[in-house]
Each structure stands twice: as structure tokens, then as C-alpha cells.
């Protein structure tokens, strides 16, 4: 009987582990959906701009190296 009781309480405690113990308000997204999507696209544009600048710098260095070799 003691083993059954232990199993029951063990199962009951596992239910309480997944039950929220506090407020998750701080983890919820802030702003409207449109504002959040806009923020993501602004970030994508920033990544694209960084990649373009990096590519142009690499391309310019390769041209300079090829030009010096001739």
C-alpha cells in the first residue's frame, strides 16, 4: 500500500510541476502584431544591409588584389 501511495503522490507532484506558479506577463510579446512584424522586417533589412556592405568590401579587396597582380 505504501508503494501505491508513493506512486500517487509522485504523479500528483508531477502535475504541480507543470502548473504555472506565477505570472508570465513579462514573457508575452508587447505591441500589436503589426508593430512586431514591422520590427522583424526592419531587422531583416538591417541584416541585408550588413551583408551587402560586407560583400562590397570583399569585392573591393579582391579587385584591389587582382589589380595589383597585373
Predicted model as a PDB file, atoms N, CA, C, CB and O in Angstrom, pLDDT in the B-factor column:
MODEL        1                                                                  
ATOM      1  N   UNK A   1       0.825  -1.200   0.000  1.00 57.00           N  
ATOM      2  CA  UNK A   1       0.000   0.000   0.000  1.00 57.00           C  
ATOM      3  C   UNK A   1       0.863   1.256   0.000  1.00 57.00           C  
ATOM      4  CB  UNK A   1      -0.935   0.003   1.207  1.00 57.00           C  
ATOM      5  O   UNK A   1       0.524   2.259  -0.628  1.00 57.00           O  
ATOM      6  N   UNK A   2       1.964   1.186   0.702  1.00 74.00           N  
ATOM      7  CA  UNK A   2       2.843   2.344   0.801  1.00 74.00           C  
ATOM      8  C   UNK A   2       3.412   2.707  -0.579  1.00 74.00           C  
ATOM      9  CB  UNK A   2       3.986   2.066   1.801  1.00 74.00           C  
ATOM     10  O   UNK A   2       3.567   3.886  -0.899  1.00 74.00           O  
ATOM     11  N   UNK A   3       3.717   1.701  -1.381  1.00 75.00           N  
ATOM     12  CA  UNK A   3       4.261   1.947  -2.720  1.00 75.00           C  
ATOM     13  C   UNK A   3       3.212   2.616  -3.620  1.00 75.00           C  
ATOM     14  CB  UNK A   3       4.746   0.622  -3.357  1.00 75.00           C  
ATOM     15  O   UNK A   3       3.543   3.501  -4.408  1.00 75.00           O  
ATOM     16  N   UNK A   4       1.946   2.190  -3.500  1.00 72.00           N  
ATOM     17  CA  UNK A   4       0.874   2.801  -4.278  1.00 72.00           C  
ATOM     18  C   UNK A   4       0.685   4.260  -3.875  1.00 72.00           C  
ATOM     19  CB  UNK A   4      -0.436   2.023  -4.095  1.00 72.00           C  
ATOM     20  O   UNK A   4       0.473   5.121  -4.728  1.00 72.00           O  
ATOM     21  N   UNK A   5       0.761   4.533  -2.584  1.00 73.00           N  
ATOM     22  CA  UNK A   5       0.605   5.893  -2.089  1.00 73.00           C  
ATOM     23  C   UNK A   5       1.750   6.762  -2.616  1.00 73.00           C  
ATOM     24  CB  UNK A   5       0.566   5.913  -0.536  1.00 73.00           C  
ATOM     25  O   UNK A   5       1.535   7.897  -3.041  1.00 73.00           O  
ATOM     26  N   UNK A   6       2.973   6.212  -2.582  1.00 72.00           N  
ATOM     27  CA  UNK A   6       4.125   6.953  -3.093  1.00 72.00           C  
ATOM     28  C   UNK A   6       3.940   7.263  -4.573  1.00 72.00           C  
ATOM     29  CB  UNK A   6       5.426   6.158  -2.872  1.00 72.00           C  
ATOM     30  O   UNK A   6       4.216   8.380  -5.010  1.00 72.00           O  
ATOM     31  N   UNK A   7       3.473   6.279  -5.352  1.00 78.00           N  
ATOM     32  CA  UNK A   7       3.254   6.492  -6.786  1.00 78.00           C  
ATOM     33  C   UNK A   7       2.197   7.560  -7.037  1.00 78.00           C  
ATOM     34  CB  UNK A   7       2.840   5.183  -7.460  1.00 78.00           C  
ATOM     35  O   UNK A   7       2.334   8.389  -7.936  1.00 78.00           O  
ATOM     36  N   UNK A   8       1.136   7.526  -6.224  1.00 78.00           N  
ATOM     37  CA  UNK A   8       0.078   8.519  -6.381  1.00 78.00           C  
ATOM     38  C   UNK A   8       0.623   9.921  -6.120  1.00 78.00           C  
ATOM     39  CB  UNK A   8      -1.097   8.216  -5.432  1.00 78.00           C  
ATOM     40  O   UNK A   8       0.400  10.829  -6.921  1.00 78.00           O  
ATOM     41  N   UNK A   9       1.334  10.105  -5.010  1.00 75.00           N  
ATOM     42  CA  UNK A   9       1.858  11.427  -4.685  1.00 75.00           C  
ATOM     43  C   UNK A   9       2.957  11.865  -5.658  1.00 75.00           C  
ATOM     44  CB  UNK A   9       2.394  11.436  -3.261  1.00 75.00           C  
ATOM     45  O   UNK A   9       3.119  13.051  -5.943  1.00 75.00           O  
ATOM     46  N   UNK A  10       3.690  10.902  -6.148  1.00 75.00           N  
ATOM     47  CA  UNK A  10       4.707  11.213  -7.154  1.00 75.00           C  
ATOM     48  C   UNK A  10       4.043  11.723  -8.430  1.00 75.00           C  
ATOM     49  CB  UNK A  10       5.577   9.967  -7.457  1.00 75.00           C  
ATOM     50  O   UNK A  10       4.512  12.690  -9.029  1.00 75.00           O  
ATOM     51  N   UNK A  11       2.968  11.086  -8.843  1.00 73.00           N  
ATOM     52  CA  UNK A  11       2.218  11.541 -10.015  1.00 73.00           C  
ATOM     53  C   UNK A  11       1.559  12.880  -9.790  1.00 73.00           C  
ATOM     54  CB  UNK A  11       1.175  10.527 -10.393  1.00 73.00           C  
ATOM     55  O   UNK A  11       1.535  13.724 -10.685  1.00 73.00           O  
ATOM     56  N   UNK A  12       1.020  13.081  -8.594  1.00 68.00           N  
ATOM     57  CA  UNK A  12       0.388  14.349  -8.253  1.00 68.00           C  
ATOM     58  C   UNK A  12       1.405  15.484  -8.256  1.00 68.00           C  
ATOM     59  CB  UNK A  12      -0.293  14.255  -6.889  1.00 68.00           C  
ATOM     60  O   UNK A  12       1.100  16.585  -8.715  1.00 68.00           O  
ATOM     61  N   UNK A  13       2.602  15.231  -7.752  1.00 68.00           N  
ATOM     62  CA  UNK A  13       3.628  16.276  -7.729  1.00 68.00           C  
ATOM     63  C   UNK A  13       4.082  16.631  -9.139  1.00 68.00           C  
ATOM     64  CB  UNK A  13       4.829  15.829  -6.889  1.00 68.00           C  
ATOM     65  O   UNK A  13       4.439  17.779  -9.402  1.00 68.00           O  
ATOM     66  N   UNK A  14       4.073  15.662 -10.043  1.00 67.00           N  
ATOM     67  CA  UNK A  14       4.465  15.974 -11.417  1.00 67.00           C  
ATOM     68  C   UNK A  14       3.435  16.888 -12.083  1.00 67.00           C  
ATOM     69  CB  UNK A  14       4.634  14.680 -12.235  1.00 67.00           C  
ATOM     70  O   UNK A  14       3.793  17.688 -12.947  1.00 67.00           O  
ATOM     71  N   UNK A  15       2.177  16.783 -11.697  1.00 62.00           N  
ATOM     72  CA  UNK A  15       1.151  17.697 -12.217  1.00 62.00           C  
ATOM     73  C   UNK A  15       1.405  19.124 -11.750  1.00 62.00           C  
ATOM     74  CB  UNK A  15      -0.251  17.242 -11.777  1.00 62.00           C  
ATOM     75  O   UNK A  15       1.210  20.076 -12.506  1.00 62.00           O  
ATOM     76  N   UNK A  16       1.837  19.266 -10.509  1.00 62.00           N  
ATOM     77  CA  UNK A  16       2.089  20.603  -9.984  1.00 62.00           C  
ATOM     78  C   UNK A  16       3.343  21.230 -10.588  1.00 62.00           C  
ATOM     79  CB  UNK A  16       2.217  20.551  -8.476  1.00 62.00           C  
ATOM     80  O   UNK A  16       3.473  22.454 -10.598  1.00 62.00           O  
ATOM     81  N   UNK A  17       4.251  20.425 -11.083  1.00 64.00           N  
ATOM     82  CA  UNK A  17       5.460  20.965 -11.697  1.00 64.00           C  
ATOM     83  C   UNK A  17       5.145  21.692 -13.000  1.00 64.00           C  
ATOM     84  CB  UNK A  17       6.466  19.847 -11.953  1.00 64.00           C  
ATOM     85  O   UNK A  17       5.840  22.647 -13.349  1.00 64.00           O  
ATOM     86  N   UNK A  18       4.129  21.271 -13.716  1.00 67.00           N  
ATOM     87  CA  UNK A  18       3.791  21.940 -14.969  1.00 67.00           C  
ATOM     88  C   UNK A  18       2.759  23.039 -14.777  1.00 67.00           C  
ATOM     89  CB  UNK A  18       3.279  20.934 -15.971  1.00 67.00           C  
ATOM     90  O   UNK A  18       2.512  23.820 -15.696  1.00 67.00           O  
ATOM     91  N   UNK A  19       2.158  23.113 -13.609  1.00 64.00           N  
ATOM     92  CA  UNK A  19       1.171  24.150 -13.317  1.00 64.00           C  
ATOM     93  C   UNK A  19       1.901  25.464 -13.089  1.00 64.00           C  
ATOM     94  CB  UNK A  19       0.302  23.774 -12.076  1.00 64.00           C  
ATOM     95  O   UNK A  19       2.860  25.497 -12.319  1.00 64.00           O  
ATOM     96  N   UNK A  20       1.481  26.546 -13.732  1.00 64.00           N  
ATOM     97  CA  UNK A  20       2.187  27.812 -13.552  1.00 64.00           C  
ATOM     98  C   UNK A  20       2.130  28.293 -12.103  1.00 64.00           C  
ATOM     99  CB  UNK A  20       1.601  28.874 -14.473  1.00 64.00           C  
ATOM    100  O   UNK A  20       1.082  28.242 -11.459  1.00 64.00           O  
ATOM    101  N   UNK A  21       3.249  28.750 -11.612  1.00 69.00           N  
ATOM    102  CA  UNK A  21       3.302  29.194 -10.225  1.00 69.00           C  
ATOM    103  C   UNK A  21       3.297  30.714 -10.109  1.00 69.00           C  
ATOM    104  CB  UNK A  21       4.532  28.633  -9.548  1.00 69.00           C  
ATOM    105  O   UNK A  21       3.222  31.245  -9.002  1.00 69.00           O  
ATOM    106  N   UNK A  22       3.375  31.412 -11.222  1.00 76.00           N  
ATOM    107  CA  UNK A  22       3.412  32.866 -11.171  1.00 76.00           C  
ATOM    108  C   UNK A  22       2.843  33.458 -12.445  1.00 76.00           C  
ATOM    109  CB  UNK A  22       4.839  33.362 -10.948  1.00 76.00           C  
ATOM    110  O   UNK A  22       2.193  32.772 -13.234  1.00 76.00           O  
ATOM    111  N   UNK A  23       3.095  34.724 -12.626  1.00 80.00           N  
ATOM    112  CA  UNK A  23       2.606  35.429 -13.810  1.00 80.00           C  
ATOM    113  C   UNK A  23       3.645  35.365 -14.929  1.00 80.00           C  
ATOM    114  CB  UNK A  23       2.271  36.900 -13.470  1.00 80.00           C  
ATOM    115  O   UNK A  23       4.834  35.590 -14.706  1.00 80.00           O  
ATOM    116  N   UNK A  24       3.182  35.061 -16.101  1.00 79.00           N  
ATOM    117  CA  UNK A  24       4.066  35.016 -17.270  1.00 79.00           C  
ATOM    118  C   UNK A  24       3.888  36.259 -18.141  1.00 79.00           C  
ATOM    119  CB  UNK A  24       3.795  33.749 -18.098  1.00 79.00           C  
ATOM    120  O   UNK A  24       4.281  36.270 -19.307  1.00 79.00           O  
ATOM    121  N   UNK A  25       3.301  37.289 -17.575  1.00 83.00           N  
ATOM    122  CA  UNK A  25       3.027  38.518 -18.319  1.00 83.00           C  
ATOM    123  C   UNK A  25       4.307  39.108 -18.918  1.00 83.00           C  
ATOM    124  CB  UNK A  25       2.353  39.547 -17.408  1.00 83.00           C  
ATOM    125  O   UNK A  25       4.288  39.642 -20.027  1.00 83.00           O  
ATOM    126  N   UNK A  26       5.409  39.010 -18.186  1.00 83.00           N  
ATOM    127  CA  UNK A  26       6.656  39.597 -18.670  1.00 83.00           C  
ATOM    128  C   UNK A  26       7.202  38.883 -19.902  1.00 83.00           C  
ATOM    129  CB  UNK A  26       7.691  39.575 -17.574  1.00 83.00           C  
ATOM    130  O   UNK A  26       8.004  39.460 -20.636  1.00 83.00           O  
ATOM    131  N   UNK A  27       6.789  37.646 -20.142  1.00 83.00           N  
ATOM    132  CA  UNK A  27       7.275  36.879 -21.274  1.00 83.00           C  
ATOM    133  C   UNK A  27       6.395  37.020 -22.517  1.00 83.00           C  
ATOM    134  CB  UNK A  27       7.377  35.434 -20.891  1.00 83.00           C  
ATOM    135  O   UNK A  27       6.781  36.584 -23.602  1.00 83.00           O  
ATOM    136  N   UNK A  28       5.227  37.621 -22.367  1.00 88.00           N  
ATOM    137  CA  UNK A  28       4.327  37.777 -23.501  1.00 88.00           C  
ATOM    138  C   UNK A  28       4.818  38.908 -24.398  1.00 88.00           C  
ATOM    139  CB  UNK A  28       2.884  38.051 -23.022  1.00 88.00           C  
ATOM    140  O   UNK A  28       5.384  39.883 -23.903  1.00 88.00           O  
ATOM    141  N   UNK A  29       4.613  38.794 -25.702  1.00 90.00           N  
ATOM    142  CA  UNK A  29       5.072  39.843 -26.608  1.00 90.00           C  
ATOM    143  C   UNK A  29       4.344  41.155 -26.350  1.00 90.00           C  
ATOM    144  CB  UNK A  29       4.877  39.415 -28.058  1.00 90.00           C  
ATOM    145  O   UNK A  29       3.169  41.176 -25.984  1.00 90.00           O  
ATOM    146  N   UNK A  30       5.067  42.237 -26.550  1.00 92.00           N  
ATOM    147  CA  UNK A  30       4.489  43.559 -26.338  1.00 92.00           C  
ATOM    148  C   UNK A  30       4.272  44.236 -27.678  1.00 92.00           C  
ATOM    149  CB  UNK A  30       5.395  44.422 -25.432  1.00 92.00           C  
ATOM    150  O   UNK A  30       5.036  44.019 -28.619  1.00 92.00           O  
ATOM    151  N   UNK A  31       3.251  45.042 -27.768  1.00 94.00           N  
ATOM    152  CA  UNK A  31       2.929  45.724 -29.010  1.00 94.00           C  
ATOM    153  C   UNK A  31       1.931  44.929 -29.829  1.00 94.00           C  
ATOM    154  CB  UNK A  31       4.188  45.972 -29.819  1.00 94.00           C  
ATOM    155  O   UNK A  31       1.630  43.773 -29.533  1.00 94.00           O  
ATOM    156  N   UNK A  32       1.428  45.579 -30.864  1.00 95.00           N  
ATOM    157  CA  UNK A  32       0.472  44.908 -31.742  1.00 95.00           C  
ATOM    158  C   UNK A  32       1.208  43.952 -32.666  1.00 95.00           C  
ATOM    159  CB  UNK A  32      -0.342  45.935 -32.562  1.00 95.00           C  
ATOM    160  O   UNK A  32       2.433  43.992 -32.775  1.00 95.00           O  
ATOM    161  N   UNK A  33       0.454  43.105 -33.318  1.00 96.00           N  
ATOM    162  CA  UNK A  33       1.050  42.158 -34.259  1.00 96.00           C  
ATOM    163  C   UNK A  33       1.745  42.924 -35.381  1.00 96.00           C  
ATOM    164  CB  UNK A  33      -0.026  41.198 -34.837  1.00 96.00           C  
ATOM    165  O   UNK A  33       2.849  42.565 -35.789  1.00 96.00           O  
ATOM    166  N   UNK A  34       1.101  43.976 -35.878  1.00 97.00           N  
ATOM    167  CA  UNK A  34       1.686  44.763 -36.973  1.00 97.00           C  
ATOM    168  C   UNK A  34       3.006  45.400 -36.539  1.00 97.00           C  
ATOM    169  CB  UNK A  34       0.700  45.856 -37.440  1.00 97.00           C  
ATOM    170  O   UNK A  34       3.959  45.437 -37.318  1.00 97.00           O  
ATOM    171  N   UNK A  35       3.070  45.896 -35.317  1.00 97.00           N  
ATOM    172  CA  UNK A  35       4.310  46.512 -34.829  1.00 97.00           C  
ATOM    173  C   UNK A  35       5.424  45.476 -34.707  1.00 97.00           C  
ATOM    174  CB  UNK A  35       4.074  47.193 -33.469  1.00 97.00           C  
ATOM    175  O   UNK A  35       6.579  45.754 -35.029  1.00 97.00           O  
ATOM    176  N   UNK A  36       5.071  44.289 -34.242  1.00 96.00           N  
ATOM    177  CA  UNK A  36       6.088  43.246 -34.098  1.00 96.00           C  
ATOM    178  C   UNK A  36       6.583  42.760 -35.450  1.00 96.00           C  
ATOM    179  CB  UNK A  36       5.536  42.073 -33.297  1.00 96.00           C  
ATOM    180  O   UNK A  36       7.780  42.541 -35.630  1.00 96.00           O  
ATOM    181  N   UNK A  37       5.667  42.589 -36.409  1.00 97.00           N  
ATOM    182  CA  UNK A  37       6.070  42.162 -37.749  1.00 97.00           C  
ATOM    183  C   UNK A  37       6.942  43.235 -38.392  1.00 97.00           C  
ATOM    184  CB  UNK A  37       4.828  41.870 -38.632  1.00 97.00           C  
ATOM    185  O   UNK A  37       7.944  42.921 -39.035  1.00 97.00           O  
ATOM    186  N   UNK A  38       6.566  44.493 -38.220  1.00 98.00           N  
ATOM    187  CA  UNK A  38       7.373  45.585 -38.755  1.00 98.00           C  
ATOM    188  C   UNK A  38       8.780  45.562 -38.145  1.00 98.00           C  
ATOM    189  CB  UNK A  38       6.690  46.943 -38.483  1.00 98.00           C  
ATOM    190  O   UNK A  38       9.770  45.760 -38.850  1.00 98.00           O  
ATOM    191  N   UNK A  39       8.861  45.324 -36.858  1.00 97.00           N  
ATOM    192  CA  UNK A  39      10.166  45.249 -36.206  1.00 97.00           C  
ATOM    193  C   UNK A  39      11.024  44.130 -36.782  1.00 97.00           C  
ATOM    194  CB  UNK A  39       9.994  45.048 -34.710  1.00 97.00           C  
ATOM    195  O   UNK A  39      12.233  44.289 -36.946  1.00 97.00           O  
ATOM    196  N   UNK A  40      10.400  43.004 -37.087  1.00 97.00           N  
ATOM    197  CA  UNK A  40      11.145  41.893 -37.684  1.00 97.00           C  
ATOM    198  C   UNK A  40      11.655  42.271 -39.072  1.00 97.00           C  
ATOM    199  CB  UNK A  40      10.262  40.633 -37.767  1.00 97.00           C  
ATOM    200  O   UNK A  40      12.795  41.960 -39.418  1.00 97.00           O  
ATOM    201  N   UNK A  41      10.825  42.935 -39.864  1.00 98.00           N  
ATOM    202  CA  UNK A  41      11.261  43.326 -41.207  1.00 98.00           C  
ATOM    203  C   UNK A  41      12.353  44.391 -41.156  1.00 98.00           C  
ATOM    204  CB  UNK A  41      10.075  43.840 -42.019  1.00 98.00           C  
ATOM    205  O   UNK A  41      13.248  44.408 -42.002  1.00 98.00           O  
ATOM    206  N   UNK A  42      12.280  45.268 -40.174  1.00 98.00           N  
ATOM    207  CA  UNK A  42      13.356  46.261 -40.000  1.00 98.00           C  
ATOM    208  C   UNK A  42      14.661  45.537 -39.692  1.00 98.00           C  
ATOM    209  CB  UNK A  42      13.010  47.276 -38.859  1.00 98.00           C  
ATOM    210  O   UNK A  42      15.714  45.901 -40.214  1.00 98.00           O  
ATOM    211  N   UNK A  43      14.593  44.517 -38.849  1.00 98.00           N  
ATOM    212  CA  UNK A  43      15.790  43.749 -38.514  1.00 98.00           C  
ATOM    213  C   UNK A  43      16.318  42.997 -39.732  1.00 98.00           C  
ATOM    214  CB  UNK A  43      15.493  42.768 -37.376  1.00 98.00           C  
ATOM    215  O   UNK A  43      17.530  42.925 -39.933  1.00 98.00           O  
ATOM    216  N   UNK A  44      15.427  42.436 -40.547  1.00 98.00           N  
ATOM    217  CA  UNK A  44      15.846  41.750 -41.781  1.00 98.00           C  
ATOM    218  C   UNK A  44      16.546  42.735 -42.703  1.00 98.00           C  
ATOM    219  CB  UNK A  44      14.629  41.106 -42.503  1.00 98.00           C  
ATOM    220  O   UNK A  44      17.566  42.400 -43.306  1.00 98.00           O  
ATOM    221  N   UNK A  45      16.012  43.943 -42.820  1.00 97.00           N  
ATOM    222  CA  UNK A  45      16.649  44.971 -43.646  1.00 97.00           C  
ATOM    223  C   UNK A  45      18.037  45.315 -43.132  1.00 97.00           C  
ATOM    224  CB  UNK A  45      15.785  46.228 -43.689  1.00 97.00           C  
ATOM    225  O   UNK A  45      18.956  45.548 -43.917  1.00 97.00           O  
ATOM    226  N   UNK A  46      18.188  45.347 -41.821  1.00 97.00           N  
ATOM    227  CA  UNK A  46      19.494  45.618 -41.225  1.00 97.00           C  
ATOM    228  C   UNK A  46      20.481  44.501 -41.569  1.00 97.00           C  
ATOM    229  CB  UNK A  46      19.369  45.772 -39.694  1.00 97.00           C  
ATOM    230  O   UNK A  46      21.627  44.770 -41.928  1.00 97.00           O  
ATOM    231  N   UNK A  47      20.032  43.246 -41.459  1.00 97.00           N  
ATOM    232  CA  UNK A  47      20.889  42.112 -41.819  1.00 97.00           C  
ATOM    233  C   UNK A  47      21.277  42.184 -43.293  1.00 97.00           C  
ATOM    234  CB  UNK A  47      20.178  40.775 -41.519  1.00 97.00           C  
ATOM    235  O   UNK A  47      22.433  41.957 -43.647  1.00 97.00           O  
ATOM    236  N   UNK A  48      20.317  42.497 -44.138  1.00 97.00           N  
ATOM    237  CA  UNK A  48      20.573  42.582 -45.574  1.00 97.00           C  
ATOM    238  C   UNK A  48      21.593  43.684 -45.859  1.00 97.00           C  
ATOM    239  CB  UNK A  48      19.260  42.846 -46.350  1.00 97.00           C  
ATOM    240  O   UNK A  48      22.505  43.490 -46.662  1.00 97.00           O  
ATOM    241  N   UNK A  49      21.445  44.829 -45.210  1.00 96.00           N  
ATOM    242  CA  UNK A  49      22.370  45.936 -45.411  1.00 96.00           C  
ATOM    243  C   UNK A  49      23.778  45.550 -44.968  1.00 96.00           C  
ATOM    244  CB  UNK A  49      21.894  47.178 -44.647  1.00 96.00           C  
ATOM    245  O   UNK A  49      24.750  45.860 -45.657  1.00 96.00           O  
ATOM    246  N   UNK A  50      23.896  44.878 -43.826  1.00 97.00           N  
ATOM    247  CA  UNK A  50      25.210  44.439 -43.350  1.00 97.00           C  
ATOM    248  C   UNK A  50      25.848  43.458 -44.333  1.00 97.00           C  
ATOM    249  CB  UNK A  50      25.087  43.792 -41.961  1.00 97.00           C  
ATOM    250  O   UNK A  50      27.048  43.534 -44.594  1.00 97.00           O  
ATOM    251  N   UNK A  51      25.066  42.558 -44.865  1.00 96.00           N  
ATOM    252  CA  UNK A  51      25.584  41.584 -45.826  1.00 96.00           C  
ATOM    253  C   UNK A  51      26.034  42.280 -47.101  1.00 96.00           C  
ATOM    254  CB  UNK A  51      24.520  40.522 -46.148  1.00 96.00           C  
ATOM    255  O   UNK A  51      27.067  41.926 -47.669  1.00 96.00           O  
ATOM    256  N   UNK A  52      25.273  43.260 -47.554  1.00 95.00           N  
ATOM    257  CA  UNK A  52      25.621  43.987 -48.768  1.00 95.00           C  
ATOM    258  C   UNK A  52      26.915  44.767 -48.586  1.00 95.00           C  
ATOM    259  CB  UNK A  52      24.489  44.931 -49.167  1.00 95.00           C  
ATOM    260  O   UNK A  52      27.776  44.756 -49.466  1.00 95.00           O  
ATOM    261  N   UNK A  53      27.059  45.436 -47.464  1.00 95.00           N  
ATOM    262  CA  UNK A  53      28.290  46.191 -47.186  1.00 95.00           C  
ATOM    263  C   UNK A  53      29.478  45.238 -47.107  1.00 95.00           C  
ATOM    264  CB  UNK A  53      28.157  46.998 -45.865  1.00 95.00           C  
ATOM    265  O   UNK A  53      30.544  45.525 -47.650  1.00 95.00           O  
ATOM    266  N   UNK A  54      29.297  44.110 -46.434  1.00 95.00           N  
ATOM    267  CA  UNK A  54      30.366  43.121 -46.320  1.00 95.00           C  
ATOM    268  C   UNK A  54      30.763  42.587 -47.694  1.00 95.00           C  
ATOM    269  CB  UNK A  54      29.933  41.966 -45.408  1.00 95.00           C  
ATOM    270  O   UNK A  54      31.949  42.442 -47.989  1.00 95.00           O  
ATOM    271  N   UNK A  55      29.774  42.296 -48.527  1.00 94.00           N  
ATOM    272  CA  UNK A  55      30.045  41.798 -49.877  1.00 94.00           C  
ATOM    273  C   UNK A  55      30.802  42.840 -50.697  1.00 94.00           C  
ATOM    274  CB  UNK A  55      28.732  41.418 -50.583  1.00 94.00           C  
ATOM    275  O   UNK A  55      31.767  42.510 -51.385  1.00 94.00           O  
ATOM    276  N   UNK A  56      30.370  44.084 -50.624  1.00 93.00           N  
ATOM    277  CA  UNK A  56      31.040  45.136 -51.393  1.00 93.00           C  
ATOM    278  C   UNK A  56      32.473  45.337 -50.915  1.00 93.00           C  
ATOM    279  CB  UNK A  56      30.263  46.453 -51.287  1.00 93.00           C  
ATOM    280  O   UNK A  56      33.366  45.582 -51.727  1.00 93.00           O  
ATOM    281  N   UNK A  57      32.702  45.238 -49.609  1.00 93.00           N  
ATOM    282  CA  UNK A  57      34.066  45.357 -49.094  1.00 93.00           C  
ATOM    283  C   UNK A  57      34.942  44.216 -49.578  1.00 93.00           C  
ATOM    284  CB  UNK A  57      34.059  45.395 -47.572  1.00 93.00           C  
ATOM    285  O   UNK A  57      36.081  44.440 -49.989  1.00 93.00           O  
ATOM    286  N   UNK A  58      34.423  42.993 -49.533  1.00 90.00           N  
ATOM    287  CA  UNK A  58      35.177  41.835 -50.022  1.00 90.00           C  
ATOM    288  C   UNK A  58      35.460  41.965 -51.506  1.00 90.00           C  
ATOM    289  CB  UNK A  58      34.414  40.534 -49.744  1.00 90.00           C  
ATOM    290  O   UNK A  58      36.569  41.686 -51.961  1.00 90.00           O  
ATOM    291  N   UNK A  59      34.476  42.379 -52.245  1.00 88.00           N  
ATOM    292  CA  UNK A  59      34.628  42.518 -53.695  1.00 88.00           C  
ATOM    293  C   UNK A  59      35.665  43.587 -54.017  1.00 88.00           C  
ATOM    294  CB  UNK A  59      33.276  42.869 -54.355  1.00 88.00           C  
ATOM    295  O   UNK A  59      36.477  43.412 -54.926  1.00 88.00           O  
ATOM    296  N   UNK A  60      35.642  44.687 -53.280  1.00 84.00           N  
ATOM    297  CA  UNK A  60      36.623  45.751 -53.493  1.00 84.00           C  
ATOM    298  C   UNK A  60      38.030  45.294 -53.167  1.00 84.00           C  
ATOM    299  CB  UNK A  60      36.275  46.964 -52.657  1.00 84.00           C  
ATOM    300  O   UNK A  60      38.975  45.672 -53.859  1.00 84.00           O  
ATOM    301  N   UNK A  61      38.190  44.483 -52.122  1.00 80.00           N  
ATOM    302  CA  UNK A  61      39.507  43.978 -51.767  1.00 80.00           C  
ATOM    303  C   UNK A  61      40.013  43.005 -52.818  1.00 80.00           C  
ATOM    304  CB  UNK A  61      39.471  43.306 -50.397  1.00 80.00           C  
ATOM    305  O   UNK A  61      41.201  43.007 -53.141  1.00 80.00           O  
ATOM    306  N   UNK A  62      39.137  42.179 -53.353  1.00 76.00           N  
ATOM    307  CA  UNK A  62      39.546  41.236 -54.386  1.00 76.00           C  
ATOM    308  C   UNK A  62      39.955  41.969 -55.651  1.00 76.00           C  
ATOM    309  CB  UNK A  62      38.421  40.250 -54.688  1.00 76.00           C  
ATOM    310  O   UNK A  62      40.920  41.577 -56.308  1.00 76.00           O  
ATOM    311  N   UNK A  63      39.231  43.038 -56.005  1.00 71.00           N  
ATOM    312  CA  UNK A  63      39.596  43.820 -57.182  1.00 71.00           C  
ATOM    313  C   UNK A  63      40.958  44.472 -56.979  1.00 71.00           C  
ATOM    314  CB  UNK A  63      38.527  44.889 -57.479  1.00 71.00           C  
ATOM    315  O   UNK A  63      41.769  44.525 -57.903  1.00 71.00           O  
ATOM    316  N   UNK A  64      41.208  44.969 -55.768  1.00 67.00           N  
ATOM    317  CA  UNK A  64      42.487  45.616 -55.475  1.00 67.00           C  
ATOM    318  C   UNK A  64      43.620  44.589 -55.556  1.00 67.00           C  
ATOM    319  CB  UNK A  64      42.457  46.285 -54.072  1.00 67.00           C  
ATOM    320  O   UNK A  64      44.695  44.899 -56.071  1.00 67.00           O  
ATOM    321  N   UNK A  65      43.396  43.384 -55.059  1.00 66.00           N  
ATOM    322  CA  UNK A  65      44.422  42.340 -55.113  1.00 66.00           C  
ATOM    323  C   UNK A  65      44.665  41.946 -56.556  1.00 66.00           C  
ATOM    324  CB  UNK A  65      44.007  41.106 -54.277  1.00 66.00           C  
ATOM    325  O   UNK A  65      45.816  41.798 -56.966  1.00 66.00           O  
ATOM    326  N   UNK A  66      43.593  41.771 -57.345  1.00 65.00           N  
ATOM    327  CA  UNK A  66      43.759  41.404 -58.757  1.00 65.00           C  
ATOM    328  C   UNK A  66      44.419  42.522 -59.539  1.00 65.00           C  
ATOM    329  CB  UNK A  66      42.409  41.059 -59.385  1.00 65.00           C  
ATOM    330  O   UNK A  66      45.214  42.245 -60.437  1.00 65.00           O  
ATOM    331  N   UNK A  67      44.128  43.745 -59.241  1.00 59.00           N  
ATOM    332  CA  UNK A  67      44.694  44.884 -59.940  1.00 59.00           C  
ATOM    333  C   UNK A  67      46.188  45.005 -59.630  1.00 59.00           C  
ATOM    334  CB  UNK A  67      43.953  46.176 -59.553  1.00 59.00           C  
ATOM    335  O   UNK A  67      46.973  45.340 -60.517  1.00 59.00           O  
ATOM    336  N   UNK A  68      46.583  44.741 -58.402  1.00 60.00           N  
ATOM    337  CA  UNK A  68      47.993  44.819 -58.014  1.00 60.00           C  
ATOM    338  C   UNK A  68      48.800  43.699 -58.662  1.00 60.00           C  
ATOM    339  CB  UNK A  68      48.134  44.754 -56.486  1.00 60.00           C  
ATOM    340  O   UNK A  68      49.989  43.875 -58.928  1.00 60.00           O  
ATOM    341  N   UNK A  69      48.178  42.556 -58.920  1.00 57.00           N  
ATOM    342  CA  UNK A  69      48.883  41.415 -59.505  1.00 57.00           C  
ATOM    343  C   UNK A  69      49.209  41.653 -60.963  1.00 57.00           C  
ATOM    344  CB  UNK A  69      48.057  40.149 -59.362  1.00 57.00           C  
ATOM    345  O   UNK A  69      50.134  41.035 -61.491  1.00 57.00           O  
ATOM    346  N   UNK A  70      48.484  42.519 -61.624  1.00 55.00           N  
ATOM    347  CA  UNK A  70      48.696  42.730 -63.067  1.00 55.00           C  
ATOM    348  C   UNK A  70      49.792  43.664 -63.322  1.00 55.00           C  
ATOM    349  CB  UNK A  70      47.471  43.234 -63.730  1.00 55.00           C  
ATOM    350  O   UNK A  70      50.101  43.951 -64.479  1.00 55.00           O  
TER     351      UNK A  70                                                      
ENDMDL                                                                          
END                                                                             
